[in-house]
Amino acid sequence: MRVRSAEVNRLPQPPSGPGAQLPVLVRYGHRSWLIPALLLVAVVVVDALTPRSFASVSWLALVPAVAAGLCGPVATAVFCGFAVVAYPALDSIWAKSQGVEDFLLVLAGCVLALPLSVFRAQAAAYVRHLQGAAETTRQVVLRPVPPGWGGVDSAARYLAADVEARVGGDFYDVVASPFGARVVLGDVQGKGLPAVSTAAALVGCFRETAFREADLATLASRLEERVHRQNLLASRLGAEEERFVTAVVISFPDDAPGEIEVVNFGHDGPHVLGPDGVRQLPPGGGAPLGLAQLAGGLPEVRRLRLGTDETVLIVSDGVTEARDRQGAFFGLRAQLDELVGRPGATAPENLVEAVAAAVVRHTGGRRTDDTALLAVRRSAVRPPAEQGTAGG
């Protein structure tokens, strides 16, 4: 059965699974009401089990305060009501209150909790608005890839170092061109908005040029030029340093089903997984994008063999430089050697999911750099509708 890339070509998302490092209140926000509810029950139980000299009923003032920090305005108002009703009820049963002063303390807690819960809800809405903006950026830089796009099956995974930012300086794409599929994975030097801006500029250039240009060397020169133009723009806007980009561009030519063309701009060599095991393509001997003038030119285009049953895996340094608590690097090759013997492990979606999960386990979910993975292999059958496509 042919692997479908759209089912698994995942763009940056909040992490899930083992080691996910979303804040506790984000992961379990839908159950946050349980905490003030348990506190309310605990106050009642303690009040029932302690002697009359121990007046714990005044602790009811904590219930609305905790609800304001964890729940929305409606839930906070409900817990305020419970606290106000529970105080006289408990007092009438066990007569352990300290008088009107304790009741006024509970009322004061309710009066403060309600506006605080409103302010918290407004802040949460603002954060959701910012996340929506980040999601829009994500869709522009890292778009979904249709199944079998360009005659290849692909799967991608992105783990942003900043969970809420959801996108950083790593990028990837798959373009369907008249000459065969072209794929890219790159890593922009630096972090933050400048890195995202450079990644977006390069992705846009790649999408257009990869479709128009038959020669991969021409595509490489266009990418190099785009980095220089982006750096010039950034310097005019006050940037103090120029960016460079390590990247791998691979072409799957239609006229050579047993070969690929590779241009490596100072990136780690991709790994190839197939029935014969794991092998690594040559690493990038050329300079990163943006530094070709210093290195005397662009890296060469290499033609390499690739079986129709082999899968190419490209990763950013967020994988190769991932460390555990003791500082040990993640062993990518050892992980791939272990995976290749499993049935279906070289399918793109299975491969990226397994490696991404292994990286998260190795780091304990603590990521200091963005992490991108892209797995690609030729489809068994190219969809007829893509022949002569007019866009990549």
TORKOL-4160 file (C-alpha; in steps of 0.2 Angstrom, whole numbers, padded with zeros to 4 digits, m for minus):
392
<pt num="1" X="0000" Y="0000" Z="0000"/>
<pt num="2" X="0007" Y="0017" Z="m0005"/>
<pt num="3" X="0011" Y="0029" Z="0009"/>
<pt num="4" X="0001" Y="0045" Z="0009"/>
<pt num="5" X="0011" Y="0061" Z="0014"/>
<pt num="6" X="m0004" Y="0072" Z="0018"/>
<pt num="7" X="m0009" Y="0060" Z="0033"/>
<pt num="8" X="0007" Y="0063" Z="0041"/>
<pt num="9" X="0016" Y="0079" Z="0034"/>
<pt num="10" X="0015" Y="0088" Z="0050"/>
<pt num="11" X="0018" Y="0106" Z="0053"/>
<pt num="12" X="0024" Y="0113" Z="0069"/>
<pt num="13" X="0011" Y="0109" Z="0082"/>
<pt num="14" X="0011" Y="0109" Z="0101"/>
<pt num="15" X="0021" Y="0093" Z="0106"/>
<pt num="16" X="0012" Y="0078" Z="0111"/>
<pt num="17" X="0017" Y="0060" Z="0117"/>
<pt num="18" X="0031" Y="0055" Z="0129"/>
<pt num="19" X="0041" Y="0070" Z="0135"/>
<pt num="20" X="0029" Y="0083" Z="0129"/>
<pt num="21" X="0034" Y="0099" Z="0138"/>
<pt num="22" X="0018" Y="0109" Z="0137"/>
<pt num="23" X="0014" Y="0118" Z="0153"/>
<pt num="24" X="0003" Y="0108" Z="0165"/>
<pt num="25" X="m0011" Y="0121" Z="0164"/>
<pt num="26" X="m0011" Y="0120" Z="0145"/>
<pt num="27" X="m0011" Y="0101" Z="0145"/>
<pt num="28" X="m0025" Y="0099" Z="0158"/>
<pt num="29" X="m0034" Y="0116" Z="0157"/>
<pt num="30" X="m0050" Y="0108" Z="0153"/>
<pt num="31" X="m0049" Y="0100" Z="0171"/>
<pt num="32" X="m0043" Y="0114" Z="0180"/>
<pt num="33" X="m0059" Y="0116" Z="0190"/>
<pt num="34" X="m0055" Y="0100" Z="0199"/>
<pt num="35" X="m0042" Y="0109" Z="0210"/>
<pt num="36" X="m0053" Y="0122" Z="0218"/>
<pt num="37" X="m0067" Y="0108" Z="0219"/>
<pt num="38" X="m0055" Y="0097" Z="0228"/>
<pt num="39" X="m0049" Y="0112" Z="0239"/>
<pt num="40" X="m0068" Y="0115" Z="0244"/>
<pt num="41" X="m0070" Y="0097" Z="0249"/>
<pt num="42" X="m0054" Y="0097" Z="0259"/>
<pt num="43" X="m0060" Y="0112" Z="0269"/>
<pt num="44" X="m0076" Y="0103" Z="0273"/>
<pt num="45" X="m0068" Y="0087" Z="0278"/>
<pt num="46" X="m0054" Y="0096" Z="0288"/>
<pt num="47" X="m0068" Y="0106" Z="0297"/>
<pt num="48" X="m0078" Y="0090" Z="0301"/>
<pt num="49" X="m0063" Y="0080" Z="0307"/>
<pt num="50" X="m0055" Y="0093" Z="0318"/>
<pt num="51" X="m0060" Y="0099" Z="0336"/>
<pt num="52" X="m0070" Y="0114" Z="0339"/>
<pt num="53" X="m0055" Y="0124" Z="0344"/>
<pt num="54" X="m0048" Y="0122" Z="0326"/>
<pt num="55" X="m0059" Y="0134" Z="0315"/>
<pt num="56" X="m0054" Y="0129" Z="0297"/>
<pt num="57" X="m0070" Y="0136" Z="0289"/>
<pt num="58" X="m0061" Y="0152" Z="0286"/>
<pt num="59" X="m0050" Y="0143" Z="0273"/>
<pt num="60" X="m0065" Y="0144" Z="0261"/>
<pt num="61" X="m0058" Y="0161" Z="0256"/>
<pt num="62" X="m0044" Y="0151" Z="0247"/>
<pt num="63" X="m0057" Y="0143" Z="0235"/>
<pt num="64" X="m0062" Y="0158" Z="0225"/>
<pt num="65" X="m0044" Y="0164" Z="0225"/>
<pt num="66" X="m0038" Y="0147" Z="0217"/>
<pt num="67" X="m0052" Y="0147" Z="0205"/>
<pt num="68" X="m0048" Y="0164" Z="0199"/>
<pt num="69" X="m0030" Y="0158" Z="0195"/>
<pt num="70" X="m0035" Y="0142" Z="0186"/>
<pt num="71" X="m0053" Y="0144" Z="0179"/>
<pt num="72" X="m0063" Y="0156" Z="0169"/>
<pt num="73" X="m0075" Y="0169" Z="0176"/>
<pt num="74" X="m0090" Y="0158" Z="0175"/>
<pt num="75" X="m0082" Y="0144" Z="0185"/>
<pt num="76" X="m0075" Y="0157" Z="0197"/>
<pt num="77" X="m0092" Y="0164" Z="0201"/>
<pt num="78" X="m0099" Y="0147" Z="0204"/>
<pt num="79" X="m0085" Y="0143" Z="0217"/>
<pt num="80" X="m0088" Y="0160" Z="0225"/>
<pt num="81" X="m0106" Y="0155" Z="0227"/>
<pt num="82" X="m0101" Y="0138" Z="0234"/>
<pt num="83" X="m0089" Y="0147" Z="0247"/>
<pt num="84" X="m0102" Y="0160" Z="0252"/>
<pt num="85" X="m0116" Y="0146" Z="0255"/>
<pt num="86" X="m0104" Y="0134" Z="0263"/>
<pt num="87" X="m0098" Y="0145" Z="0277"/>
<pt num="88" X="m0115" Y="0148" Z="0286"/>
<pt num="89" X="m0119" Y="0130" Z="0282"/>
<pt num="90" X="m0104" Y="0123" Z="0291"/>
<pt num="91" X="m0105" Y="0136" Z="0305"/>
<pt num="92" X="m0123" Y="0130" Z="0308"/>
<pt num="93" X="m0117" Y="0112" Z="0309"/>
<pt num="94" X="m0101" Y="0113" Z="0319"/>
<pt num="95" X="m0102" Y="0131" Z="0325"/>
<pt num="96" X="m0083" Y="0133" Z="0323"/>
<pt num="97" X="m0082" Y="0150" Z="0315"/>
<pt num="98" X="m0073" Y="0165" Z="0323"/>
<pt num="99" X="m0088" Y="0176" Z="0319"/>
<pt num="100" X="m0092" Y="0189" Z="0306"/>
<pt num="101" X="m0074" Y="0193" Z="0303"/>
<pt num="102" X="m0071" Y="0176" Z="0295"/>
<pt num="103" X="m0086" Y="0177" Z="0284"/>
<pt num="104" X="m0081" Y="0195" Z="0278"/>
<pt num="105" X="m0064" Y="0187" Z="0274"/>
<pt num="106" X="m0073" Y="0174" Z="0263"/>
<pt num="107" X="m0083" Y="0188" Z="0255"/>
<pt num="108" X="m0067" Y="0198" Z="0252"/>
<pt num="109" X="m0059" Y="0183" Z="0243"/>
<pt num="110" X="m0074" Y="0182" Z="0232"/>
<pt num="111" X="m0074" Y="0200" Z="0228"/>
<pt num="112" X="m0056" Y="0200" Z="0223"/>
<pt num="113" X="m0057" Y="0183" Z="0214"/>
<pt num="114" X="m0071" Y="0189" Z="0201"/>
<pt num="115" X="m0061" Y="0203" Z="0193"/>
<pt num="116" X="m0045" Y="0193" Z="0193"/>
<pt num="117" X="m0053" Y="0179" Z="0184"/>
<pt num="118" X="m0059" Y="0192" Z="0171"/>
<pt num="119" X="m0042" Y="0199" Z="0169"/>
<pt num="120" X="m0035" Y="0182" Z="0167"/>
<pt num="121" X="m0047" Y="0177" Z="0154"/>
<pt num="122" X="m0043" Y="0193" Z="0144"/>
<pt num="123" X="m0024" Y="0189" Z="0145"/>
<pt num="124" X="m0028" Y="0171" Z="0139"/>
<pt num="125" X="m0038" Y="0178" Z="0124"/>
<pt num="126" X="m0024" Y="0189" Z="0119"/>
<pt num="127" X="m0012" Y="0174" Z="0120"/>
<pt num="128" X="m0023" Y="0164" Z="0109"/>
<pt num="129" X="m0023" Y="0179" Z="0097"/>
<pt num="130" X="m0004" Y="0179" Z="0096"/>
<pt num="131" X="m0005" Y="0160" Z="0093"/>
<pt num="132" X="m0016" Y="0163" Z="0079"/>
<pt num="133" X="m0004" Y="0175" Z="0071"/>
<pt num="134" X="0010" Y="0162" Z="0074"/>
<pt num="135" X="m0001" Y="0149" Z="0066"/>
<pt num="136" X="m0003" Y="0160" Z="0050"/>
<pt num="137" X="0016" Y="0162" Z="0049"/>
<pt num="138" X="0017" Y="0143" Z="0051"/>
<pt num="139" X="0006" Y="0140" Z="0036"/>
<pt num="140" X="0016" Y="0152" Z="0025"/>
<pt num="141" X="0033" Y="0145" Z="0029"/>
<pt num="142" X="0028" Y="0126" Z="0031"/>
<pt num="143" X="0014" Y="0122" Z="0021"/>
<pt num="144" X="0005" Y="0105" Z="0020"/>
<pt num="145" X="0010" Y="0094" Z="0006"/>
<pt num="146" X="m0003" Y="0084" Z="m0004"/>
<pt num="147" X="m0001" Y="0065" Z="m0005"/>
<pt num="148" X="0011" Y="0059" Z="m0018"/>
<pt num="149" X="0015" Y="0077" Z="m0023"/>
<pt num="150" X="0027" Y="0078" Z="m0037"/>
<pt num="151" X="0028" Y="0059" Z="m0038"/>
<pt num="152" X="0036" Y="0056" Z="m0021"/>
<pt num="153" X="0029" Y="0051" Z="m0004"/>
<pt num="154" X="0034" Y="0063" Z="0010"/>
<pt num="155" X="0032" Y="0065" Z="0028"/>
<pt num="156" X="0039" Y="0079" Z="0039"/>
<pt num="157" X="0040" Y="0084" Z="0057"/>
<pt num="158" X="0044" Y="0100" Z="0066"/>
<pt num="159" X="0048" Y="0103" Z="0084"/>
<pt num="160" X="0050" Y="0121" Z="0088"/>
<pt num="161" X="0062" Y="0126" Z="0102"/>
<pt num="162" X="0049" Y="0138" Z="0108"/>
<pt num="163" X="0033" Y="0128" Z="0110"/>
<pt num="164" X="0021" Y="0143" Z="0108"/>
<pt num="165" X="0031" Y="0151" Z="0094"/>
<pt num="166" X="0027" Y="0135" Z="0084"/>
<pt num="167" X="0040" Y="0140" Z="0070"/>
<pt num="168" X="0058" Y="0145" Z="0069"/>
<pt num="169" X="0073" Y="0146" Z="0057"/>
<pt num="170" X="0071" Y="0128" Z="0051"/>
<pt num="171" X="0061" Y="0125" Z="0035"/>
<pt num="172" X="0057" Y="0112" Z="0022"/>
<pt num="173" X="0046" Y="0110" Z="0007"/>
<pt num="174" X="0042" Y="0098" Z="m0008"/>
<pt num="175" X="0039" Y="0106" Z="m0025"/>
<pt num="176" X="0031" Y="0097" Z="m0040"/>
<pt num="177" X="0040" Y="0103" Z="m0055"/>
<pt num="178" X="0040" Y="0098" Z="m0074"/>
<pt num="179" X="0057" Y="0090" Z="m0071"/>
<pt num="180" X="0052" Y="0079" Z="m0056"/>
<pt num="181" X="0050" Y="0083" Z="m0037"/>
<pt num="182" X="0062" Y="0095" Z="m0028"/>
<pt num="183" X="0064" Y="0095" Z="m0010"/>
<pt num="184" X="0073" Y="0106" Z="0002"/>
<pt num="185" X="0077" Y="0106" Z="0021"/>
<pt num="186" X="0087" Y="0120" Z="0028"/>
<pt num="187" X="0092" Y="0128" Z="0045"/>
<pt num="188" X="0094" Y="0147" Z="0046"/>
<pt num="189" X="0108" Y="0153" Z="0058"/>
<pt num="190" X="0101" Y="0162" Z="0073"/>
<pt num="191" X="0084" Y="0162" Z="0081"/>
<pt num="192" X="0069" Y="0174" Z="0082"/>
<pt num="193" X="0060" Y="0184" Z="0069"/>
<pt num="194" X="0075" Y="0187" Z="0058"/>
<pt num="195" X="0078" Y="0169" Z="0056"/>
<pt num="196" X="0059" Y="0166" Z="0052"/>
<pt num="197" X="0060" Y="0180" Z="0040"/>
<pt num="198" X="0075" Y="0173" Z="0031"/>
<pt num="199" X="0067" Y="0155" Z="0031"/>
<pt num="200" X="0051" Y="0163" Z="0023"/>
<pt num="201" X="0061" Y="0172" Z="0010"/>
<pt num="202" X="0071" Y="0156" Z="0005"/>
<pt num="203" X="0055" Y="0145" Z="0005"/>
<pt num="204" X="0047" Y="0157" Z="m0007"/>
<pt num="205" X="0062" Y="0158" Z="m0018"/>
<pt num="206" X="0063" Y="0139" Z="m0018"/>
<pt num="207" X="0045" Y="0136" Z="m0023"/>
<pt num="208" X="0046" Y="0147" Z="m0038"/>
<pt num="209" X="0063" Y="0143" Z="m0044"/>
<pt num="210" X="0062" Y="0124" Z="m0042"/>
<pt num="211" X="0047" Y="0124" Z="m0053"/>
<pt num="212" X="0055" Y="0135" Z="m0067"/>
<pt num="213" X="0073" Y="0130" Z="m0068"/>
<pt num="214" X="0078" Y="0113" Z="m0075"/>
<pt num="215" X="0096" Y="0115" Z="m0069"/>
<pt num="216" X="0099" Y="0112" Z="m0051"/>
<pt num="217" X="0115" Y="0123" Z="m0051"/>
<pt num="218" X="0104" Y="0138" Z="m0057"/>
<pt num="219" X="0092" Y="0134" Z="m0043"/>
<pt num="220" X="0107" Y="0135" Z="m0031"/>
<pt num="221" X="0113" Y="0151" Z="m0037"/>
<pt num="222" X="0095" Y="0159" Z="m0035"/>
<pt num="223" X="0095" Y="0153" Z="m0017"/>
<pt num="224" X="0112" Y="0161" Z="m0014"/>
<pt num="225" X="0106" Y="0177" Z="m0022"/>
<pt num="226" X="0090" Y="0177" Z="m0011"/>
<pt num="227" X="0100" Y="0176" Z="0005"/>
<pt num="228" X="0111" Y="0190" Z="0000"/>
<pt num="229" X="0096" Y="0201" Z="m0004"/>
<pt num="230" X="0088" Y="0196" Z="0012"/>
<pt num="231" X="0104" Y="0201" Z="0022"/>
<pt num="232" X="0105" Y="0218" Z="0013"/>
<pt num="233" X="0087" Y="0221" Z="0017"/>
<pt num="234" X="0090" Y="0216" Z="0035"/>
<pt num="235" X="0105" Y="0228" Z="0037"/>
<pt num="236" X="0095" Y="0242" Z="0030"/>
<pt num="237" X="0082" Y="0239" Z="0044"/>
<pt num="238" X="0096" Y="0239" Z="0057"/>
<pt num="239" X="0101" Y="0221" Z="0059"/>
<pt num="240" X="0119" Y="0220" Z="0066"/>
<pt num="241" X="0123" Y="0203" Z="0058"/>
<pt num="242" X="0121" Y="0194" Z="0042"/>
<pt num="243" X="0112" Y="0177" Z="0041"/>
<pt num="244" X="0119" Y="0161" Z="0033"/>
<pt num="245" X="0109" Y="0145" Z="0030"/>
<pt num="246" X="0114" Y="0127" Z="0029"/>
<pt num="247" X="0103" Y="0117" Z="0017"/>
<pt num="248" X="0101" Y="0102" Z="0007"/>
<pt num="249" X="0092" Y="0102" Z="m0010"/>
<pt num="250" X="0087" Y="0086" Z="m0018"/>
<pt num="251" X="0079" Y="0083" Z="m0035"/>
<pt num="252" X="0071" Y="0067" Z="m0041"/>
<pt num="253" X="0072" Y="0068" Z="m0060"/>
<pt num="254" X="0059" Y="0060" Z="m0070"/>
<pt num="255" X="0071" Y="0054" Z="m0083"/>
<pt num="256" X="0082" Y="0044" Z="m0070"/>
<pt num="257" X="0071" Y="0034" Z="m0058"/>
<pt num="258" X="0086" Y="0026" Z="m0050"/>
<pt num="259" X="0096" Y="0042" Z="m0047"/>
<pt num="260" X="0094" Y="0059" Z="m0037"/>
<pt num="261" X="0103" Y="0076" Z="m0039"/>
<pt num="262" X="0109" Y="0083" Z="m0023"/>
<pt num="263" X="0116" Y="0100" Z="m0018"/>
<pt num="264" X="0122" Y="0102" Z="m0001"/>
<pt num="265" X="0126" Y="0119" Z="0007"/>
<pt num="266" X="0136" Y="0114" Z="0022"/>
<pt num="267" X="0123" Y="0103" Z="0029"/>
<pt num="268" X="0125" Y="0085" Z="0037"/>
<pt num="269" X="0123" Y="0072" Z="0024"/>
<pt num="270" X="0106" Y="0064" Z="0022"/>
<pt num="271" X="0103" Y="0046" Z="0027"/>
<pt num="272" X="0096" Y="0033" Z="0015"/>
<pt num="273" X="0087" Y="0019" Z="0022"/>
<pt num="274" X="0082" Y="0003" Z="0012"/>
<pt num="275" X="0082" Y="m0016" Z="0011"/>
<pt num="276" X="0101" Y="m0016" Z="0012"/>
<pt num="277" X="0102" Y="m0005" Z="0028"/>
<pt num="278" X="0107" Y="0013" Z="0031"/>
<pt num="279" X="0120" Y="0023" Z="0022"/>
<pt num="280" X="0124" Y="0042" Z="0023"/>
<pt num="281" X="0126" Y="0053" Z="0008"/>
<pt num="282" X="0141" Y="0064" Z="0007"/>
<pt num="283" X="0141" Y="0079" Z="0019"/>
<pt num="284" X="0141" Y="0096" Z="0012"/>
<pt num="285" X="0158" Y="0101" Z="0007"/>
<pt num="286" X="0152" Y="0118" Z="0000"/>
<pt num="287" X="0149" Y="0134" Z="0010"/>
<pt num="288" X="0132" Y="0138" Z="0017"/>
<pt num="289" X="0120" Y="0149" Z="0008"/>
<pt num="290" X="0126" Y="0167" Z="0010"/>
<pt num="291" X="0144" Y="0162" Z="0011"/>
<pt num="292" X="0148" Y="0156" Z="m0007"/>
<pt num="293" X="0159" Y="0172" Z="m0011"/>
<pt num="294" X="0170" Y="0167" Z="0004"/>
<pt num="295" X="0172" Y="0149" Z="m0001"/>
<pt num="296" X="0175" Y="0153" Z="m0020"/>
<pt num="297" X="0158" Y="0147" Z="m0027"/>
<pt num="298" X="0143" Y="0136" Z="m0025"/>
<pt num="299" X="0144" Y="0118" Z="m0020"/>
<pt num="300" X="0143" Y="0106" Z="m0035"/>
<pt num="301" X="0128" Y="0096" Z="m0040"/>
<pt num="302" X="0130" Y="0078" Z="m0037"/>
<pt num="303" X="0121" Y="0063" Z="m0046"/>
<pt num="304" X="0119" Y="0049" Z="m0034"/>
<pt num="305" X="0110" Y="0032" Z="m0035"/>
<pt num="306" X="0094" Y="0029" Z="m0025"/>
<pt num="307" X="0084" Y="0014" Z="m0027"/>
<pt num="308" X="0065" Y="0015" Z="m0029"/>
<pt num="309" X="0063" Y="0006" Z="m0012"/>
<pt num="310" X="0074" Y="0018" Z="m0003"/>
<pt num="311" X="0069" Y="0033" Z="0008"/>
<pt num="312" X="0080" Y="0048" Z="0011"/>
<pt num="313" X="0080" Y="0056" Z="0028"/>
<pt num="314" X="0086" Y="0074" Z="0030"/>
<pt num="315" X="0087" Y="0082" Z="0047"/>
<pt num="316" X="0092" Y="0098" Z="0055"/>
<pt num="317" X="0105" Y="0100" Z="0069"/>
<pt num="318" X="0091" Y="0100" Z="0081"/>
<pt num="319" X="0092" Y="0081" Z="0079"/>
<pt num="320" X="0111" Y="0078" Z="0077"/>
<pt num="321" X="0115" Y="0090" Z="0091"/>
<pt num="322" X="0101" Y="0085" Z="0103"/>
<pt num="323" X="0108" Y="0081" Z="0121"/>
<pt num="324" X="0102" Y="0072" Z="0136"/>
<pt num="325" X="0104" Y="0078" Z="0154"/>
<pt num="326" X="0122" Y="0071" Z="0155"/>
<pt num="327" X="0127" Y="0081" Z="0139"/>
<pt num="328" X="0127" Y="0065" Z="0128"/>
<pt num="329" X="0123" Y="0068" Z="0109"/>
<pt num="330" X="0108" Y="0059" Z="0101"/>
<pt num="331" X="0114" Y="0044" Z="0091"/>
<pt num="332" X="0105" Y="0046" Z="0075"/>
<pt num="333" X="0114" Y="0033" Z="0065"/>
<pt num="334" X="0112" Y="0020" Z="0079"/>
<pt num="335" X="0093" Y="0024" Z="0080"/>
<pt num="336" X="0092" Y="0022" Z="0061"/>
<pt num="337" X="0101" Y="0005" Z="0061"/>
<pt num="338" X="0089" Y="m0001" Z="0074"/>
<pt num="339" X="0073" Y="0005" Z="0065"/>
<pt num="340" X="0078" Y="m0001" Z="0048"/>
<pt num="341" X="0075" Y="m0019" Z="0053"/>
<pt num="342" X="0057" Y="m0016" Z="0058"/>
<pt num="343" X="0043" Y="m0019" Z="0045"/>
<pt num="344" X="0037" Y="m0003" Z="0038"/>
<pt num="345" X="0050" Y="0007" Z="0047"/>
<pt num="346" X="0057" Y="0015" Z="0031"/>
<pt num="347" X="0040" Y="0022" Z="0026"/>
<pt num="348" X="0042" Y="0041" Z="0027"/>
<pt num="349" X="0028" Y="0044" Z="0040"/>
<pt num="350" X="0034" Y="0030" Z="0051"/>
<pt num="351" X="0052" Y="0035" Z="0050"/>
<pt num="352" X="0050" Y="0054" Z="0055"/>
<pt num="353" X="0038" Y="0049" Z="0069"/>
<pt num="354" X="0050" Y="0036" Z="0076"/>
<pt num="355" X="0065" Y="0048" Z="0075"/>
<pt num="356" X="0056" Y="0063" Z="0082"/>
<pt num="357" X="0050" Y="0052" Z="0097"/>
<pt num="358" X="0067" Y="0046" Z="0100"/>
<pt num="359" X="0074" Y="0064" Z="0100"/>
<pt num="360" X="0061" Y="0069" Z="0113"/>
<pt num="361" X="0065" Y="0054" Z="0124"/>
<pt num="362" X="0083" Y="0058" Z="0123"/>
<pt num="363" X="0082" Y="0076" Z="0128"/>
<pt num="364" X="0068" Y="0073" Z="0140"/>
<pt num="365" X="0057" Y="0086" Z="0130"/>
<pt num="366" X="0070" Y="0100" Z="0133"/>
<pt num="367" X="0074" Y="0107" Z="0116"/>
<pt num="368" X="0087" Y="0122" Z="0114"/>
<pt num="369" X="0086" Y="0122" Z="0095"/>
<pt num="370" X="0072" Y="0120" Z="0082"/>
<pt num="371" X="0071" Y="0102" Z="0075"/>
<pt num="372" X="0065" Y="0098" Z="0057"/>
<pt num="373" X="0064" Y="0081" Z="0049"/>
<pt num="374" X="0059" Y="0077" Z="0031"/>
<pt num="375" X="0058" Y="0059" Z="0024"/>
<pt num="376" X="0055" Y="0057" Z="0005"/>
<pt num="377" X="0054" Y="0042" Z="m0007"/>
<pt num="378" X="0048" Y="0039" Z="m0024"/>
<pt num="379" X="0030" Y="0035" Z="m0025"/>
<pt num="380" X="0025" Y="0018" Z="m0033"/>
<pt num="381" X="0014" Y="0026" Z="m0045"/>
<pt num="382" X="0013" Y="0045" Z="m0049"/>
<pt num="383" X="m0004" Y="0052" Z="m0050"/>
<pt num="384" X="m0009" Y="0056" Z="m0068"/>
<pt num="385" X="m0017" Y="0073" Z="m0063"/>
<pt num="386" X="0001" Y="0079" Z="m0059"/>
<pt num="387" X="0008" Y="0077" Z="m0076"/>
<pt num="388" X="0010" Y="0095" Z="m0083"/>
<pt num="389" X="0006" Y="0103" Z="m0067"/>
<pt num="390" X="0006" Y="0122" Z="m0067"/>
<pt num="391" X="0012" Y="0125" Z="m0050"/>
<pt num="392" X="0024" Y="0119" Z="m0036"/>
